[in-house]
Amino acid sequence: MSNPPHEAPALTAHEEHPGWRAFLNTRMLICVFLGFTSGLPLFTLVYLVQAWLRSEGVNLKEIGLFALIQFPYTWKFVWAPLMDRYVPRLPGWRPGRRRGWMLVTQILVGGAIATLGFVSPRESIWTVAALTALVAFFGASSDIVIDAYRRELLSDTQQGLGNAVHVNAYKIAALVPGSLALILSDHLPWSTVFIVTGAFMLPGVLMTLVVREPEVHGKPPKNLREAIVEPFREFIQRDGWRGALFVLGFIFLYKLGDTMATTLSTSFFLDIGFSRTQIGVIAKTTAFGASLAGGIVGGIWLMKIGIGRGLWIFGVLQMVSTLGFAWLAHLGPDSPGLTAIYDIAVAVSQGTTKLLALVGIDWSVQLEPRSVALALVYGFETFTTGLTMAAFTAYIASTTDPRYTATQFALFTSLASVPRTLASAASGYVVAQIGWFDYFIICTALAVPGMLLLVRIAPWRAQS
């Protein structure tokens, strides 16, 4: 099978559709639907299923074991070649390889979610486990084809902004199972709640029916051998074993420090004296808005500076934000060191109140030092997370060969998810041994190897 060489990823800056005008095109709207559809099944498992099981009297040990149902998201690269090789064919209609798989998996995800409410965890916990495993499998399969479709839909110059839009829509999807569905569960039976949640897959189904199949780069694999072997062979032959290991090492290490820093953030805030209400209202609200803002700003900024320099700049900001946790752990929420920041926040609040009063708007907010500290530290951290995710996801997309998008994208995203699993498993033991301050210093240091690999992955001088 003769294949043209894969071109170098578009990591440099460009001027196509500068600023906010870049959002005003159909491809970005498609990314909104793709991101929302991708996030809904995972957040249903993380938030809604957990709340449902607990309200039905399932013990915490069994609920903890349900985390294993997310296994398909880590190993989706195993069956990704099948989705590159085979093209779904429906009677009288041939939607194409990407649209066909999107339609099939989205319908299966919606159906599996809707079915959950008709099973009782008290009577058949194993049936619930099987159904949730299906949701995870279909959701991970949907991710495979959605990632491939998005990579093929967007030009190299649109990867940064398009992936930022996708990530933000992905996060917004959490509001359905994590907020709306929980509110409905206080007033409606669980069967109705899961049907409503599953119905939110319909916008993605409708989008799939009306969009076009992306441009085909080369012929699809003729057999399973080509589907499985060629994507890995192309990746290794592109820059040799050494180059491949650099790329894989970078994908594994770039977000390692940040992931370890945030995996126990709630426990950290509780340990240093913040209440659950403060964490829920201030930290989480601030985090949601700051993360969305980071993704949007990051996507637009990437169009100006390029993906490569974005990885450099955003990575440094991410390290600074991790040091913010260490600073908070050292000072404590009531430290005199917070006085200056608190005074600035009060001055800004008072100034805003006076300006709004000039136009007839009565607005004021009560500030308190520890609330200001929590909002600033966690808000900055999640803002920089939005920045780095925009650049990191765009880098992964640009690194894939368009002929093997599904398999290579699934491999890279699976590898990127491994640090999250390792961090969740080991971080508690580390904190117990060395304390919070030293822990966050170590987290900052763990970001250094990934940054050093940028010298090879995306040299700063090469971006000019």
Secondary structure, DSSP 8 states (H G I E B T S, - for coil): -----------S---SS-GGGGGSSHHHHHHHHHHHHHHHHHHIIIIIHHHHHHHTT--HHHHHHGGGGGHHHHSGGGTHHHHHH----BTTB---HHHHHHHHHHHHHHHHHHHHTTS-TTT-HHHHHHHHHHHHHHHHHHHHHHHHHHHHHS-GGGHHHHHHHHHHHHHHTTHIIIIIHHHHHTTS-HHHHHHHHHHTTHHHHHHHHHS------S---SSHHHHHHHHHHHHHHHHHHHHHHHHHHHHHHTTHHHHHHHTTHHHHHHHTT--HHHIIIIIHHHHHHHHHHHHHHHHHHHHHHHHHHHHHHHHHHHHHHHHHHHHHHHH-TT-GGGHHHHHHHHHHHHHHHHHHHHTT--------HHHHHHHHHHHHHHHHHHHHHHHHHHHHHHHS-GGGHHHHHHHHHHHHHHHHHHHHHHHHHHHHHH-HHHHHHHHHHHHHHHHHHHHHHS-TGGG-
